[in-house]
């Protein structure tokens, strides 16, 4: 956040400009200068990359909280240049803010926005060891009311002395977890599942979590953070029935996510089309998913589905007759699985990391 000193410095610069410039918050309330106007209506879909001229005013959205918009009164070329100049000014001030806010410092750490001297300063001021293996767990909570994820989950997440819990936004927390007392990522998965189940049973909140890869130094922890976010995105797309995702266990899904949507849909349509719609109904797909989950074991699958083994064999034979794939054979099972998952591919780029 910009403190009073920086507001005063920016205000002094704005007051010397020939153009009338206002800085607005996300609700359109003037922050600088104080014009006495309570709010100014914000145009829809403002661009953060280029100024837009609307109703004799030049607008520019920015990403330097708490300022959200730059408003220049005027439409000439000088007004556009002025908006870009003020944007650069805000970015410059934001990048040199002192590390007085611990949570903001850690957010910048996760986004790889700290220089080496800044990282060392943050570590020294907070007593953090630089050379220690850590990983990141991202918790995303969907809850009703005004309770934030931090208020909701803070007492549910076990924290050791070397751990750091960071509020990313109202719905999201990031736990930088020391691996000193953790032998495998399975332990972290169990921790995340325990938090998810506790939140569901105690406050009826749905929580999803994703776990990045361990990193040997604090300087590399931003990579684990990005991996956790990617696991959350890919997991939601390919395995929405789960609530905890591990980056390392989504290798195939991450690969498929990079395949262009048009190509994925084309190959998916080879198997899943209008002719096969009656065959691959909900019951059949559930049977096949369970068969794969039980490692192509007929007896275990039939037992889990509460059906006779012969019923399962009949269903698999039916698939073989209509598609030519015998799912009891590994290669055919892999082919079917890939074609099914390609229907969920998209080639989407990772969402903006918060």
ABEGO torsion letter per residue (X at the ends): XBBAAAAAAAAAAAAABABBBBBBBAAGBBAOBBAGBABBBBBBGBBAABBBBBGGBBBBBBABOABABBBBBEABAAAAAAAAAAAAAAAAAAAABBBABAAAAAAAAAAGABBAAAAAAAAAAAGBBABBBBBBBBBBBBBBEABBAAAAAAAABBBBAABBBBBABAABBBBBBBAAABABAAAAAAAAAAAAAAAAAAAGBBBBBBBBBBBABAAAAAAAAAAAAAAAAAAAAABAABABBBAAAAAAAAAAAABBAAAAAAAAAAABBAAAAAABBAAAAAAAAAAAAAGGBAAAAAAAAGBBAAAAAAAAAAAAAAAGBBAABAAAAAAAAAAAAAAABAGBBBBBBX
